[in-house]
């Protein structure tokens, strides 16, 4: 059984900090994944690691640059971020690597969407709506990288 973060009342700053830690743990897991020496899978792992790094950096920028009124907004939510991350298949293939990455991003996407809904009519709503859209775009980049690896 895994422990999950189920909070009901946090500041937007704390939500972002948790999202950054979660994204960073995905990035670390990708960097240390035991990927077979197949060119396609190795190339895909590198592409995914670069995309994950971009996501983590973008989340950090939001945390660093968002106005205090946004970051200090209290939000209520029940979405959870798994801790520890679910383990991927014992042997990565391009398909299993893609599916694992999409699966571990789903809670992050759900968290941002729920927080955006919870902070209606505040400046924080725009930030979390943007983050929700950003995670959708990130997931599309994952799928595009996987499709590109299939074409090799």
N, C-alpha and C positions, 0 to 999 in steps of 0.2 A: 504494500500500500504506500502511496506517495503522499507527502504533505503538500497541501495547496494553501496559497495565501487567499483567505476569504475575509476581506475587510469590508466593513459597511460604510466607514466614514474616514476619508483621508484627504489631504490637500492634493491639488493637481501636481504639485512638486513631488510629492511622495509617490504618486502613481507613475509619473515619468521616471523617477529614479528606479522604481521596481521594473519598469519596462526596459530600461537601459541595462540593468543587471541581467534580466532574462535574455535580451538580445545578445549581450556579451557572452552569456553561457552557451548560446547556440553557436556563436562565432568560435568560441574555444573548442567546442565539441567537433565542429567541422575541421578545425585546424589539426586536431589530434585523431581524426577518424582513421580507422584501419581500412584504407581503401586498397583493393588489389591493384597491381601495377598494369592494369589495362588502360590504354591511352584515353579512351572515351570517359571512363569513370574518373580517372585522375584529372582530366581536363574539366569535367563537370564539377568536381569537388573544388577546384581552384576558382571557377566562375562563381560558384555558390558562396565560397568564402569571401570573395571580393564584394558580392552583393550584400552579404550579411554585414560586412564591415561598413559599407555605405549606410545601411540602416542604422547601425549603432551610432555612427558619427552624426547622422541627421537627428536622431533622438537626443544626443548630447547637445547639439546646437539649439534645439527647441528648449531644452532645460537652461542653457546658458543665456539665451537671447529673449525668452518670453518675458513680458512685463510681470512685475511682482503681483499685480492685481489678478493676473491669470494664474500664476503659480500658487498663490495663497488661497485660491478658491477651494472651498470644501466640496467634495463630491461623494455621493453615495453610490456604491456599486457592489455587485456580488460575483462578477466574473473572476475567474481564478487563473493564476499562472502556475503551471506545475513546477514543483521543486522536490526532487531533482527532475531534470529533463527526462522524458521517456527515452529509453535506449533504442537506437536504430537496429535494424536487422543485423545479425552477426556478420554477414558478408554483404557489403554494399554492392549493388548493381546501379546503373543509372536510374532505373525505375524506382528501386527501393530508396535511394538517396533523395530523389525528387519527392516521393511521397512522404518520407520522414520529415523533410524540411517544410513541406506544406502543412503537415499535421502539427508540427511544433509552432508554426506561425499562427495557426487558427486561434489559440487562446489570446494572443496579443491583439489580433484584429478584433476579437469579441470584446476585449477589455476597452479598447479605444472607442468602439461603437457604443457600448453601454454608457461609458462616461460622457460621450457627446450627447446622448439622449438625456442624461441625468442633469446636465448643466444648461438647460434650455435658457435662451435669452441672456447669456453672459458672454463676455469675451472668450472665456475658456471653451465655450462650445465650438467656436471657429477653430481653435487649436486642435481639439480632439476630432472634429470632423476632418480636418486636414490630415491628421495622423491616421485616421481610418482609411482615407483615400490613399495615403502614402503606403500603407501596408498592402492595400489591394494592388497598387502599382508594383510594389516589391514582389508580390506573389506572381504577377504576370511576367516579371523579369526572370523569375525562377523557371517558369514554364518555358519561356523563350530560350533560356540557356539549355534546358533539357532537350527541347526540340532541335536546337543547333547541334548538340552532341549526337543526337540520333542521325543527323545528316552526314556525320563523319564516316 
